[in-house]
Amino acid sequence: MDDQTRIELEAAAFRALRHHLMEKRTDVQNIDMMNLTGFCRNCLSRWYQEAANERGIEMTKDEAREIYYGMPYDDWKVRCQTEASPDKQAAFKTAFAENVGDKS
C-alpha cells in the first residue's frame, strides 16, 4: 500500500469514528470513555489541534473542539453531557493523570 492510500484510509477511519461518537452515540459520556479507554472526544479534538500546530497551523483548544464537536463545546455539554457521579469523577482524575497528564 502506498503512503497516500494509507493516509486516506486513516483519515476515513477517523471520520467514521468521529461520526460514530458525534451522531450515533451521543449517549456515551466523555467521562465514561476516559475512565474505560483513556481517551475521549476532547482528546480527539486535542490530537487534531496538536497535528495542526505541528504543521504550522495555529489553532486553539476551543477552535479544535468546535471543529470536532461541530458546535461550541459548551453547547455540546448542555445538549449531551449528564452529571457524573462522585465515583466516576474520582476515576476520571486517575484516568486523566495516567493518560493525559498536565494537558487539558
C-alpha angles and dihedrals in degrees: 000000000000122000095250092054091047091051091049092050092048090050091049091050090050091050090049091050091048091049091048093051096040102038110021104031108033085137091070106093122224090231091056091049092050093046093049104032108019093242139067141179090286090056090052091051090047091051088051090051092047091051090051092047091049088057093050095259109134111223130159126219090252092050091050092048092051090051092048098041094039089230139045110299092238089059090051091051092052093047102040116012124090130197112278122226119245089252092055091046091052092048089049092057089056095043092047093050092048097045108026107019116185095350118102 
